Amino acid sequence: MTSMSNTTKNCSTIAGSYDKNGLPEDFADFAETVFDFIRFYGLGEILDPSVYGKVKRRKSEYIFCSVTFDEGYKSYYYLTDDDSIEIGDFVLVPAGKDNHEAVVEVVNIEYFSEENVPLPIEKTKRIIRKCTDEDFDPLVA
């Protein structure tokens, strides 16, 4: 539950019709304030569950990205410090015993405290970086 200050506790319930005769006198001011807010921030972002439902990372937590190789069905954990990586991004990672570079897709992102990491930190490979257009078409200069 979010705590509220005394100034935000003031609310009222209005019963009646939703037309000029049933609205409070200051409804136009209220409507303009809400409209300005939505116009500034965008309606989509305010009501988008991927924005308001996202868990923010604590600085002490590790970022584990689950990635898949070539539309594979099994995912693998990689570590990153890059907060800008999102699900659906393609990233460059060291793969296999020889650590050759591979392009993979991020399918999930999870945050873990040091006590709850799913794999030992020192044994988990790290994402090299987000992919660029050149990673997909090396002939583009």
N, C-alpha and C positions, 0 to 999 in steps of 0.2 A: 504494500500500500504506500502510496506517495503522500508525504506530509504536505499540508497546504498552509500558507500563511493566512492571516485574518483577511487580507484583501482579496484572496481568491475564493474564500468560503461564501461570499455573497452570491447566491443564486436564487432564482425565482422560477416558479412553475406557472405557466400561463395556459389557461383553458379557454377554448372558444374556437372560432373559425380561423382558418389560415387565409385571411384576406385583409384588406385595409381596415375593415371594421373590427377584426378580432385580434390584431397585433398591438403590442405595446407602443407607446408614443416614440420611444427611442429605437425602434426596430431598424429604421433606416441606417442609423449610426452603427448598430451591431452588424448588420448585413454588409456595410461598406468595410468594416474592420476585417471581417472574415474573408470577404472577397479580395481585399488587398493582401492578406496573408497567403491565400491560396495562389493568387497571381504571382507573388514574389517567390514562394517556395515550390510551386507546382503541385497540382492535385495528385498526380501520379505518385510522387515520392511520399507524400503524407500518408497515403493509404496503401502503400506498397509493402506487403509483409516481408519482402526480402530486405527492406530498409529497417523497419521498426522491429522485426523479429531477429535481427542479427545480433549475436553476442559479441561484445567488444572484447578485444584481447587485453589482458593485463600485461604489463611490461615484464613480469617475472615468468610468463608462460611461454612455452615453446609452440611454434606453429608447425603442425604436421599436415602435409598435403597428401591426400591419396591420389595416385595417378594411375592411368592405364596406358599400356603400350599398344599401338595399332588396333584400336577398338577391341582390346582384349576384355575378358570377363573378370580377370583377377586384378585387383588393385594393389599397389605397393606404396608404403609410406616413404616420403622424403621430407627432410627438414628445410625450413627457410626462415629468413628474418624479414622477408619482403611482405609487408602488410598490404601491398597493392595487388597481390595475386588473388584472383577470384576463381570460383568454380567455372569451368569452361575455357579458361586460359590454357594456352599451350606453353610449356616450359621446356628448357633444355636441362637434362640430367645425366649424370654418369651412370652407365648401365653395364650389367654383366661383371664378370670377374676382371675383365680388362679395362673396365670403366670407360668404354667408348661413349661418345656423346649421342644421346637419343632425344628425339622430340616426343613428348608425352602430353596427354591432356589431364588437367586437374579435375577430378570428379568429386572431391570433398575436401573440406578444410576443417581441422579440429585444433583446439587449444588445450594444452595439458600443462599442469604444474610439474615441477621436477619429480615429485613423488609419484605421479600418476602417468608418466610417459609410457606409451605402449611398447616401445623398443628402447634399448640402451642408447643414449645420445651419442656416445663415442662410436657406436657401430652403425648408426643411421646415416645414409648418404644424404648430401645436401643438393638442393636445386641450384643449378649454376646461374640461371637467369630466365626471365620471360623471353619468349621467342619474338623475333622480328620477322619482317617480310622476307629478308634474305635467308632465314633459316628454312623457309618453305620453297624458295626459288633462288638457289645460289647464283644463277646467271644474271639476276637483276643487279645492276650496279648503280 
